[in-house]
Amino acid sequence: MKILVINGPNINMLGVREPGIYGTRTYDDLVNLCRKHAGEKGVEIEFYQSNHEGAIVDRIQQAYYDGTDGIIINPAAYTHTSVAVADALKAVGIPSVEVHISDPDAREDFRKISFVRNVVARTVKGHGLEGYIEALDFFTEKEGK
């Protein structure tokens, strides 16, 4: 099984960006946490982070051609603004899970809107970096791993 983890704008700034909301663990901590768990589950995992909407769309489309079985995506700010990211997920038809480190529904009103929520199999929110583990487990439990 091959899982692609896509992170949107400012996720590369974990540990620096608003630690009261996102915690003090870094992007490298996130990658290491997920790699360890994926290894335990026997899953191939790849990471992609970009602050650019078009680059994220391009990576989602590339996943269609490179044998990706599932996408874990934290669109970050693009959650609330990007029809393009939602359309790309819909176009490729790869099972996807939306992840948010914080709970956007408990924050500002504009964060309660998610353009991707209707095109993903599941949403995990407010569970910190462990939300990515929950998303990974969604795929492995589905496959009986």
C-alpha positions as CSV (number, residue, x, y, z in Angstrom):
1,M,0.0,0.0,0.0
2,K,1.3,3.4,-0.9
3,I,0.0,6.5,0.9
4,L,0.8,10.1,0.0
5,V,0.6,12.8,2.7
6,I,0.1,16.3,1.4
7,N,0.4,19.3,3.6
8,G,-0.6,22.8,2.6
9,P,0.6,26.3,3.5
10,N,2.5,26.9,6.7
11,I,2.5,23.3,7.8
12,N,6.3,23.5,7.3
13,M,6.3,26.0,10.1
14,L,5.0,23.7,12.7
15,G,6.7,24.3,16.1
16,V,7.1,28.0,15.2
17,R,3.6,28.9,14.0
18,E,1.1,29.6,16.8
19,P,2.3,26.9,19.2
20,G,-0.7,27.5,21.4
21,I,-2.9,26.1,18.6
22,Y,-0.6,23.8,16.7
23,G,1.8,22.7,19.4
24,T,5.6,22.8,19.6
25,R,6.4,19.7,17.5
26,T,7.9,20.4,14.1
27,Y,7.2,19.3,10.6
28,D,10.2,16.8,10.9
29,D,8.5,15.4,14.0
30,L,5.3,14.9,12.0
31,V,7.2,13.1,9.2
32,N,9.1,10.9,11.7
33,L,5.9,10.0,13.6
34,C,4.1,9.0,10.4
35,R,7.1,7.1,8.9
36,K,7.5,5.1,12.1
37,H,3.8,4.2,12.2
38,A,3.7,3.4,8.4
39,G,6.8,1.2,8.9
40,E,5.0,-0.7,11.7
41,K,2.0,-1.2,9.3
42,G,4.1,-2.2,6.3
43,V,3.0,0.8,4.3
44,E,5.0,2.9,1.9
45,I,4.5,6.6,2.8
46,E,5.5,9.7,0.9
47,F,5.3,13.4,2.0
48,Y,4.7,16.5,0.1
49,Q,4.3,20.0,1.4
50,S,3.8,23.2,-0.5
51,N,2.6,26.7,0.1
52,H,1.4,27.0,-3.4
53,E,-2.1,25.9,-4.5
54,G,-1.2,24.9,-8.0
55,A,1.7,22.8,-6.8
56,I,-0.7,20.9,-4.5
57,V,-3.1,20.3,-7.4
58,D,-0.2,19.1,-9.6
59,R,0.9,16.6,-6.9
60,I,-2.7,15.3,-6.4
61,Q,-2.9,14.7,-10.2
62,Q,0.6,13.0,-10.2
63,A,-0.7,10.6,-7.6
64,Y,-3.1,9.3,-10.1
65,Y,-0.2,8.1,-12.3
66,D,2.2,6.9,-9.7
67,G,0.2,4.1,-8.1
68,T,-0.9,6.0,-4.9
69,D,-3.5,4.0,-3.0
70,G,-4.6,6.7,-0.6
71,I,-4.1,10.4,0.1
72,I,-3.9,12.0,3.6
73,I,-4.3,15.8,3.0
74,N,-4.1,18.7,5.3
75,P,-5.0,21.5,2.9
76,A,-4.4,24.1,5.7
77,A,-5.7,27.5,4.6
78,Y,-6.7,26.0,1.2
79,T,-9.4,24.0,3.1
80,H,-11.5,27.1,3.2
81,T,-10.6,28.7,-0.2
82,S,-9.6,26.1,-2.8
83,V,-12.2,24.6,-5.1
84,A,-9.1,23.6,-7.2
85,V,-7.8,21.3,-4.5
86,A,-11.2,19.8,-4.0
87,D,-11.7,19.3,-7.8
88,A,-8.3,17.6,-8.1
89,L,-9.2,15.2,-5.3
90,K,-12.5,14.5,-7.0
91,A,-10.9,14.1,-10.4
92,V,-8.3,11.5,-9.4
93,G,-10.8,9.4,-7.4
94,I,-8.1,8.2,-5.0
95,P,-9.5,7.5,-1.5
96,S,-8.6,10.5,0.7
97,V,-8.7,11.6,4.3
98,E,-8.7,15.3,5.3
99,V,-6.7,16.0,8.5
100,H,-6.5,19.1,10.6
101,I,-4.2,19.5,13.6
102,S,-6.5,21.9,15.3
103,D,-10.3,21.7,15.2
104,P,-11.3,24.3,12.6
105,D,-14.9,24.1,13.6
106,A,-14.0,25.5,17.1
107,R,-12.1,28.5,15.6
108,E,-13.1,31.5,13.5
109,D,-16.2,31.2,11.4
110,F,-14.4,31.2,8.1
111,R,-12.5,28.1,9.1
112,K,-15.7,26.1,9.5
113,I,-16.0,25.9,5.7
114,S,-14.2,23.0,4.0
115,F,-14.3,22.7,0.3
116,V,-12.6,19.2,0.5
117,R,-14.9,17.7,3.1
118,N,-17.5,16.5,0.6
119,V,-14.9,14.7,-1.6
120,V,-13.0,12.8,1.1
121,A,-13.9,9.5,2.8
122,R,-13.2,10.9,6.3
123,T,-12.2,14.0,8.2
124,V,-10.0,13.9,11.3
125,K,-9.7,17.2,13.2
126,G,-8.4,18.5,16.5
127,H,-6.2,15.5,17.4
128,G,-2.9,17.1,16.8
129,L,-0.2,15.3,14.9
130,E,-1.8,12.0,16.0
131,G,-4.7,12.8,13.6
132,Y,-2.3,11.8,10.8
133,I,-1.9,8.4,12.5
134,E,-5.7,8.0,12.7
135,A,-5.9,8.8,8.9
136,L,-3.2,6.2,8.2
137,D,-5.0,3.7,10.3
138,F,-8.2,4.3,8.3
139,F,-6.4,3.0,5.2
140,T,-4.7,0.1,6.9
141,E,-7.8,-1.1,8.7
142,K,-9.7,-0.9,5.5
143,E,-7.1,-3.2,3.9
144,G,-6.8,-5.5,6.9
145,K,-3.2,-4.6,7.7
